Amino acid sequence: MISLLLVAWLIHGSLTALRIGLAVRFLARDRKETGASGPGFDESRVTVMQAILSGDPTLRRNLEENLRHHPEARFLWLIDEDDSVAREIAREIGEDSDRVEVLLAPPPPQGRNPKVFKLVLGLPRVKGDWLAVLDDDTVLPPGALARAGLALNRGDLATGLPYYHPEGSLASRLVAAFVNSNALVTYLPILAFRAPVTINGMFYLTRKETLERLGGFAAIEEKLCDDYELARLYLRAGLRIVQTTVIHPISTTVRGTADYVRILRRWMVFANHLFREAIDPLMIVLVVIPALMPLLLLILAGFAGRAAVGMTLAGLLIKAAAMAALRRRAIGSRETVSGIALEVIADLLQPFHAATALIRPGSIRWRSRSIEVTDGRVRYR
């Protein structure tokens, strides 16, 4: 059993080193190509579209920071007409700004993705040459639009990378640990071998004319995984997706264990949808196997004895510390010992979350809505 454990550790260690090394190389190359400030891009010609839903206490702060970080961009806030809290926040923040427009949306019809339905309504109101889509829990750092805009010199749609603020409840910090443990070494290493097949739907930038030529958001309005479906729309047309190193912080309040499980289950359902259609040996080696290895190592160590369990946990902590060092290098994040420990727990729980996505895979909870999924299409319950 010990020899099997050693072989498993050799595989896990090699894959971890490979993923980190490829991520570091991509970060260095991309920042050299795009530069630190993205000169020559006019942010005043960008409309930032945000589908907004109240309920998270960080909403006001996120909206204010985006306005402050990008003082030349125009913002289009898409709010449910019955969401009085979001409407009041938007009024208080944006009433004195000529850069903010609020568009009230009726309830989405049956079979329409709620986020994309709002984007469909908002697209005709976009002014300027470029449009960005930004989630309401996401903050773009200063210069992010300019860097993404410069990346469009190399493609047709530019997307960024998420980083969750590790703050708030234990459930919130576990969600952050899961995302931060995976984002850089999931999106970036695979790009050393092929172009991206999907995007990070929390933030992306494209030319308005390009999207309209492809049919606009209406072309994916019935689909659940809007980020993957939009990527497919561009790739089928022979267009290029550019993965940038624009890293955007996210603040989401996860109130407890039930919310934590629902969020991770929904993400795994989305991931399964991607894997069913785009899985290949490269993705298995660089994404699937590394996600399963921590729990497998702990199980093997359990059969080998207490000393093996202790050494395995120590090894997983070293791996989490290496990931923290990568994040510090990429974004200057402040890492803590407790955050590194939570990352180990998040890694060990990942296979369980993947398993829950196999139970009733067509049923998810998306914020306040219960959704049934058939052939990638949505239906409200």
DRENDO-661945 format. One record per residue (C-alpha): z, y, x; residue in one letter. Coordinates in steps of 0.05 Angstrom, whole numbers. Each point is the difference from the previous one (the first is absolute). Layout:
<nodes>
{zz Z	yy Y	xx X	residuo a}
...
</nodes>
This chain:
<nodes>
{zz 0	yy 0	xx 0	residuo m}
{zz 15	yy 47	xx 57	residuo i}
{zz -68	yy -12	xx 30	residuo s}
{zz -32	yy 16	xx -67	residuo l}
{zz 42	yy 64	xx -4	residuo l}
{zz -23	yy 20	xx 70	residuo l}
{zz -73	yy -10	xx -20	residuo v}
{zz 11	yy 42	xx -63	residuo a}
{zz 33	yy 55	xx 41	residuo w}
{zz -58	yy -2	xx 49	residuo l}
{zz -49	yy 11	xx -57	residuo i}
{zz 43	yy 54	xx -32	residuo h}
{zz 12	yy 37	xx 66	residuo g}
{zz -74	yy -3	xx 19	residuo s}
{zz -23	yy 26	xx -67	residuo l}
{zz 53	yy 55	xx 0	residuo t}
{zz -21	yy 23	xx 70	residuo a}
{zz -74	yy -3	xx -20	residuo l}
{zz 11	yy 41	xx -63	residuo r}
{zz 42	yy 53	xx 34	residuo i}
{zz -48	yy 5	xx 58	residuo g}
{zz -60	yy 9	xx -45	residuo l}
{zz 37	yy 51	xx -42	residuo a}
{zz 19	yy 41	xx 62	residuo v}
{zz -72	yy -2	xx 25	residuo r}
{zz -27	yy 23	xx -67	residuo f}
{zz 52	yy 56	xx -6	residuo l}
{zz -20	yy 27	xx 69	residuo a}
{zz -75	yy -5	xx -13	residuo r}
{zz 3	yy 32	xx -70	residuo d}
{zz 42	yy 58	xx 21	residuo r}
{zz -46	yy 14	xx 59	residuo k}
{zz -60	yy 0	xx -48	residuo e}
{zz 30	yy 43	xx -55	residuo t}
{zz 45	yy 45	xx 42	residuo g}
{zz 68	yy 25	xx -19	residuo a}
{zz -19	yy 56	xx -47	residuo s}
{zz -69	yy -17	xx -27	residuo g}
{zz -36	yy 65	xx 19	residuo p}
{zz -60	yy 22	xx -39	residuo g}
{zz 20	yy -27	xx -69	residuo f}
{zz 10	yy 50	xx -56	residuo d}
{zz 58	yy -24	xx -44	residuo e}
{zz -15	yy 54	xx -51	residuo s}
{zz -60	yy -43	xx -22	residuo r}
{zz 46	yy -59	xx -17	residuo v}
{zz 29	yy -16	xx -69	residuo t}
{zz 60	yy -46	xx 4	residuo v}
{zz 4	yy -42	xx -64	residuo m}
{zz 69	yy -27	xx -18	residuo q}
{zz 15	yy -45	xx -59	residuo a}
{zz 72	yy 20	xx -15	residuo i}
{zz 54	yy -37	xx -38	residuo l}
{zz 72	yy 24	xx -3	residuo s}
{zz 60	yy -44	xx 10	residuo g}
{zz 13	yy 3	xx 74	residuo d}
{zz 48	yy 54	xx 25	residuo p}
{zz -43	yy 13	xx 61	residuo t}
{zz -60	yy 23	xx -41	residuo l}
{zz 13	yy 74	xx 4	residuo r}
{zz 14	yy -2	xx 74	residuo r}
{zz -64	yy -40	xx 14	residuo n}
{zz -44	yy 49	xx -40	residuo l}
{zz 31	yy 61	xx 34	residuo e}
{zz -8	yy -29	xx 69	residuo e}
{zz -74	yy -15	xx -11	residuo n}
{zz -13	yy 71	xx -23	residuo l}
{zz 38	yy 28	xx 60	residuo r}
{zz -34	yy -46	xx 51	residuo h}
{zz -70	yy 15	xx -25	residuo h}
{zz -1	yy 74	xx -20	residuo p}
{zz -76	yy 4	xx -7	residuo e}
{zz -15	yy -63	xx -40	residuo a}
{zz -6	yy -1	xx -75	residuo r}
{zz 44	yy -48	xx -41	residuo f}
{zz -18	yy -33	xx -66	residuo l}
{zz 61	yy -30	xx -34	residuo w}
{zz -16	yy -53	xx -52	residuo l}
{zz 59	yy -7	xx -47	residuo i}
{zz 11	yy -41	xx -64	residuo d}
{zz 1	yy 48	xx -59	residuo e}
{zz 65	yy -31	xx -24	residuo d}
{zz 35	yy 4	xx 68	residuo d}
{zz 41	yy 63	xx -13	residuo s}
{zz 40	yy -7	xx 65	residuo v}
{zz -62	yy -2	xx 44	residuo a}
{zz -30	yy 58	xx -39	residuo r}
{zz 62	yy 43	xx 11	residuo e}
{zz 2	yy -16	xx 75	residuo i}
{zz -74	yy 18	xx 6	residuo a}
{zz 10	yy 65	xx -38	residuo r}
{zz 59	yy 21	xx 43	residuo e}
{zz -36	yy -17	xx 66	residuo i}
{zz -71	yy 20	xx -16	residuo g}
{zz 3	yy 57	xx -49	residuo e}
{zz -4	yy 53	xx 55	residuo d}
{zz -54	yy -36	xx 40	residuo s}
{zz -75	yy 8	xx -11	residuo d}
{zz -9	yy -65	xx 40	residuo r}
{zz 31	yy -45	xx -53	residuo v}
{zz -33	yy -24	xx -64	residuo e}
{zz 36	yy -46	xx -50	residuo v}
{zz -42	yy -46	xx -44	residuo l}
{zz 36	yy -35	xx -57	residuo l}
{zz -23	yy -71	xx -14	residuo a}
{zz 6	yy -40	xx -65	residuo p}
{zz 26	yy -71	xx 3	residuo p}
{zz -50	yy -46	xx 34	residuo p}
{zz -42	yy -42	xx -47	residuo p}
{zz 9	yy -76	xx -1	residuo q}
{zz -30	yy -32	xx 62	residuo g}
{zz 0	yy 62	xx 45	residuo r}
{zz 38	yy 6	xx 65	residuo n}
{zz 51	yy 56	xx -14	residuo p}
{zz -8	yy 34	xx 67	residuo k}
{zz -75	yy -5	xx 1	residuo v}
{zz -5	yy 24	xx -72	residuo f}
{zz 31	yy 66	xx 22	residuo k}
{zz -46	yy 4	xx 60	residuo l}
{zz -60	yy -9	xx -45	residuo v}
{zz 23	yy 59	xx -42	residuo l}
{zz 13	yy 42	xx 61	residuo g}
{zz -64	yy -12	xx 40	residuo l}
{zz -41	yy 53	xx -38	residuo p}
{zz 54	yy 52	xx 17	residuo r}
{zz -5	yy -12	xx 75	residuo v}
{zz -24	yy 62	xx 37	residuo k}
{zz -27	yy -1	xx 71	residuo g}
{zz -36	yy -52	xx 41	residuo d}
{zz 57	yy -49	xx 11	residuo w}
{zz 51	yy -33	xx -43	residuo l}
{zz 64	yy -35	xx 21	residuo a}
{zz 40	yy -49	xx -42	residuo v}
{zz 75	yy 2	xx 14	residuo l}
{zz 56	yy -38	xx -34	residuo d}
{zz 56	yy 42	xx -29	residuo d}
{zz 53	yy -32	xx 46	residuo d}
{zz -41	yy 14	xx 63	residuo t}
{zz 3	yy 60	xx 46	residuo v}
{zz -57	yy 20	xx 46	residuo l}
{zz 25	yy 28	xx 67	residuo p}
{zz -30	yy 67	xx 23	residuo p}
{zz -70	yy -9	xx 26	residuo g}
{zz -9	yy -68	xx -35	residuo a}
{zz -58	yy 24	xx -44	residuo l}
{zz -35	yy 30	xx 61	residuo a}
{zz 7	yy -64	xx 41	residuo r}
{zz -25	yy -43	xx -58	residuo a}
{zz -57	yy 50	xx -11	residuo g}
{zz -21	yy -5	xx 73	residuo l}
{zz 0	yy -76	xx -6	residuo a}
{zz -54	yy 7	xx -54	residuo l}
{zz -47	yy 16	xx 56	residuo n}
{zz 3	yy -75	xx 14	residuo r}
{zz -3	yy -24	xx -72	residuo g}
{zz 1	yy 13	xx -74	residuo d}
{zz 72	yy -12	xx -21	residuo l}
{zz 61	yy 11	xx 44	residuo a}
{zz 68	yy -31	xx -14	residuo t}
{zz 69	yy 4	xx 31	residuo g}
{zz 62	yy -43	xx 13	residuo l}
{zz 65	yy 0	xx -39	residuo p}
{zz 70	yy 10	xx 28	residuo y}
{zz 60	yy -6	xx -47	residuo y}
{zz 60	yy 44	xx 11	residuo h}
{zz 58	yy -50	xx 11	residuo p}
{zz 50	yy 36	xx -45	residuo e}
{zz 39	yy -8	xx -64	residuo g}
{zz 23	yy -66	xx -30	residuo s}
{zz -2	yy -67	xx 35	residuo l}
{zz -59	yy -19	xx -44	residuo a}
{zz -37	yy 63	xx 21	residuo s}
{zz 13	yy -15	xx 73	residuo r}
{zz -23	yy -72	xx -8	residuo l}
{zz -66	yy 24	xx -30	residuo v}
{zz -6	yy 48	xx 59	residuo a}
{zz 15	yy -56	xx 49	residuo a}
{zz -55	yy -44	xx -31	residuo f}
{zz -53	yy 55	xx 3	residuo v}
{zz 18	yy 27	xx 68	residuo n}
{zz 3	yy -70	xx 30	residuo s}
{zz -70	yy -15	xx -23	residuo n}
{zz -43	yy 62	xx -6	residuo a}
{zz -21	yy 14	xx 72	residuo l}
{zz -10	yy -73	xx 19	residuo v}
{zz -36	yy -19	xx -65	residuo t}
{zz -51	yy 55	xx -6	residuo y}
{zz -15	yy 14	xx 73	residuo l}
{zz -7	yy -64	xx 42	residuo p}
{zz -55	yy -30	xx -44	residuo i}
{zz -43	yy 61	xx 14	residuo l}
{zz -11	yy -23	xx 71	residuo a}
{zz -44	yy -55	xx -29	residuo f}
{zz -32	yy 29	xx -63	residuo r}
{zz -3	yy 59	xx -47	residuo a}
{zz 54	yy 8	xx -54	residuo p}
{zz -10	yy -36	xx -67	residuo v}
{zz 51	yy 41	xx -38	residuo t}
{zz 36	yy 67	xx 2	residuo i}
{zz 69	yy 27	xx -8	residuo n}
{zz -3	yy 29	xx -70	residuo g}
{zz 60	yy 45	xx 11	residuo m}
{zz -46	yy 49	xx 37	residuo f}
{zz -74	yy 5	xx 13	residuo y}
{zz -52	yy 54	xx 8	residuo l}
{zz -74	yy -1	xx -17	residuo t}
{zz -58	yy 45	xx -17	residuo r}
{zz -4	yy 16	xx -74	residuo k}
{zz -75	yy -8	xx 0	residuo e}
{zz 5	yy -69	xx 31	residuo t}
{zz 49	yy -25	xx -52	residuo l}
{zz -40	yy 29	xx -58	residuo e}
{zz -63	yy -33	xx 26	residuo r}
{zz 36	yy -67	xx -4	residuo l}
{zz 20	yy 11	xx -73	residuo g}
{zz 66	yy 35	xx 12	residuo g}
{zz 68	yy -29	xx -16	residuo f}
{zz -29	yy -26	xx -66	residuo a}
{zz -33	yy -56	xx 40	residuo a}
{zz 69	yy -31	xx 14	residuo i}
{zz 38	yy 24	xx -61	residuo e}
{zz 11	yy -69	xx -29	residuo e}
{zz 25	yy -31	xx 65	residuo k}
{zz 72	yy -10	xx 20	residuo l}
{zz -5	yy 6	xx 76	residuo c}
{zz -33	yy 68	xx 3	residuo d}
{zz 5	yy 7	xx 76	residuo d}
{zz -35	yy -66	xx 13	residuo y}
{zz -51	yy 11	xx -55	residuo e}
{zz -17	yy 70	xx 27	residuo l}
{zz -9	yy -29	xx 69	residuo a}
{zz -47	yy -53	xx -28	residuo r}
{zz -39	yy 54	xx -37	residuo l}
{zz -12	yy 37	xx 66	residuo y}
{zz -15	yy -62	xx 41	residuo l}
{zz -49	yy -29	xx -50	residuo r}
{zz -39	yy 66	xx 5	residuo a}
{zz -3	yy -8	xx 76	residuo g}
{zz 50	yy 56	xx 12	residuo l}
{zz 54	yy 1	xx 54	residuo r}
{zz 75	yy 1	xx -7	residuo i}
{zz 39	yy 33	xx 56	residuo v}
{zz 72	yy -22	xx 13	residuo q}
{zz 36	yy 59	xx 32	residuo t}
{zz 68	yy 6	xx 32	residuo t}
{zz 21	yy 54	xx -50	residuo v}
{zz 69	yy -26	xx -17	residuo i}
{zz 29	yy 28	xx -64	residuo h}
{zz 74	yy -7	xx -19	residuo p}
{zz 18	yy -27	xx -69	residuo i}
{zz 64	yy 10	xx -39	residuo s}
{zz 14	yy -47	xx -57	residuo t}
{zz 68	yy -12	xx -32	residuo t}
{zz 11	yy -74	xx -14	residuo v}
{zz 60	yy -4	xx -46	residuo r}
{zz 20	yy -72	xx 9	residuo g}
{zz -18	yy -73	xx 13	residuo t}
{zz -42	yy -7	xx -63	residuo a}
{zz -44	yy 60	xx 19	residuo d}
{zz -5	yy -25	xx 71	residuo y}
{zz -24	yy -69	xx -23	residuo v}
{zz -50	yy 31	xx -50	residuo r}
{zz -30	yy 46	xx 53	residuo i}
{zz -9	yy -56	xx 52	residuo l}
{zz -27	yy -47	xx -52	residuo r}
{zz -52	yy 51	xx -22	residuo r}
{zz -22	yy 12	xx 72	residuo w}
{zz -6	yy -75	xx 12	residuo m}
{zz -42	yy -8	xx -63	residuo v}
{zz -46	yy 55	xx 28	residuo f}
{zz -1	yy -36	xx 68	residuo a}
{zz -17	yy -66	xx -32	residuo n}
{zz -58	yy 32	xx -36	residuo h}
{zz -26	yy 26	xx 67	residuo l}
{zz 10	yy -67	xx 34	residuo f}
{zz -37	yy -38	xx -54	residuo r}
{zz -62	yy 42	xx 11	residuo e}
{zz 3	yy 21	xx 74	residuo a}
{zz 40	yy -53	xx 36	residuo i}
{zz -29	yy -24	xx 66	residuo d}
{zz 27	yy -34	xx 63	residuo p}
{zz 14	yy 67	xx 32	residuo l}
{zz 44	yy 22	xx -58	residuo m}
{zz 36	yy -67	xx 0	residuo i}
{zz 17	yy 6	xx 74	residuo v}
{zz 18	yy 74	xx 1	residuo l}
{zz 32	yy 9	xx -69	residuo v}
{zz 19	yy -64	xx -36	residuo v}
{zz 30	yy -42	xx 56	residuo i}
{zz 43	yy 57	xx 28	residuo p}
{zz 27	yy 12	xx -70	residuo a}
{zz 23	yy -72	xx -6	residuo l}
{zz 26	yy -12	xx 70	residuo m}
{zz 69	yy 33	xx -2	residuo p}
{zz 25	yy -43	xx -58	residuo l}
{zz -32	yy -62	xx 31	residuo l}
{zz 35	yy 14	xx 66	residuo l}
{zz 67	yy 6	xx -35	residuo l}
{zz -10	yy -64	xx -38	residuo i}
{zz -19	yy -38	xx 63	residuo l}
{zz 60	yy 30	xx 36	residuo a}
{zz 45	yy -24	xx -57	residuo g}
{zz -19	yy -71	xx 15	residuo f}
{zz 11	yy 11	xx 75	residuo a}
{zz 71	yy 25	xx -5	residuo g}
{zz 43	yy 63	xx 0	residuo r}
{zz -19	yy 22	xx 69	residuo a}
{zz -74	yy -3	xx -19	residuo a}
{zz 14	yy 41	xx -62	residuo v}
{zz 36	yy 53	xx 40	residuo g}
{zz -55	yy 4	xx 52	residuo m}
{zz -53	yy 3	xx -54	residuo t}
{zz 34	yy 58	xx -35	residuo l}
{zz 7	yy 35	xx 67	residuo a}
{zz -74	yy -10	xx 12	residuo g}
{zz -18	yy 28	xx -68	residuo l}
{zz 43	yy 61	xx 15	residuo l}
{zz -38	yy 10	xx 65	residuo i}
{zz -66	yy -5	xx -38	residuo k}
{zz 26	yy 52	xx -51	residuo a}
{zz 22	yy 45	xx 58	residuo a}
{zz -70	yy -5	xx 29	residuo a}
{zz -29	yy 22	xx -67	residuo m}
{zz 49	yy 58	xx -2	residuo a}
{zz -23	yy 21	xx 70	residuo a}
{zz -72	yy -2	xx -25	residuo l}
{zz 17	yy 47	xx -58	residuo r}
{zz 37	yy 47	xx 47	residuo r}
{zz -62	yy 3	xx 43	residuo r}
{zz -47	yy 10	xx -60	residuo a}
{zz 40	yy 51	xx -41	residuo i}
{zz 64	yy 16	xx 36	residuo g}
{zz 42	yy -35	xx -53	residuo s}
{zz 75	yy -3	xx 6	residuo r}
{zz 20	yy -73	xx 2	residuo e}
{zz 70	yy -28	xx -11	residuo t}
{zz 34	yy -66	xx 14	residuo v}
{zz 11	yy -11	xx -74	residuo s}
{zz -74	yy 14	xx -14	residuo g}
{zz -20	yy -51	xx 52	residuo i}
{zz 46	yy -52	xx -31	residuo a}
{zz -28	yy 14	xx -69	residuo l}
{zz -69	yy -11	xx 28	residuo e}
{zz 20	yy -70	xx 20	residuo v}
{zz 25	yy -13	xx -71	residuo i}
{zz -64	yy 28	xx -29	residuo a}
{zz -41	yy -45	xx 45	residuo d}
{zz 39	yy -61	xx -22	residuo l}
{zz -7	yy 18	xx -74	residuo l}
{zz -75	yy 12	xx 4	residuo q}
{zz -20	yy -73	xx -16	residuo p}
{zz 45	yy 0	xx -61	residuo f}
{zz -33	yy 62	xx -27	residuo h}
{zz -68	yy -32	xx 13	residuo a}
{zz 24	yy -60	xx -40	residuo a}
{zz 21	yy 42	xx -60	residuo t}
{zz -71	yy 28	xx -3	residuo a}
{zz -25	yy -71	xx -14	residuo l}
{zz 43	yy -5	xx -63	residuo i}
{zz -37	yy 33	xx -57	residuo r}
{zz -46	yy 36	xx 48	residuo p}
{zz -34	yy 37	xx -57	residuo g}
{zz 64	yy 36	xx -22	residuo s}
{zz 29	yy 60	xx 36	residuo i}
{zz 44	yy 60	xx -13	residuo r}
{zz -30	yy 66	xx 23	residuo w}
{zz 51	yy 55	xx -6	residuo r}
{zz 12	yy 6	xx -76	residuo s}
{zz -58	yy -45	xx -21	residuo r}
{zz -5	yy -76	xx -8	residuo s}
{zz -69	yy -23	xx 19	residuo i}
{zz -39	yy -64	xx -8	residuo e}
{zz -56	yy -12	xx 50	residuo v}
{zz -62	yy -42	xx -15	residuo t}
{zz -57	yy -4	xx 51	residuo d}
{zz 29	yy 62	xx 34	residuo g}
{zz 0	yy 40	xx -64	residuo r}
{zz 61	yy 30	xx -34	residuo v}
{zz 27	yy -7	xx -70	residuo r}
{zz 64	yy 33	xx -24	residuo y}
{zz 52	yy -42	xx -36	residuo r}
</nodes>
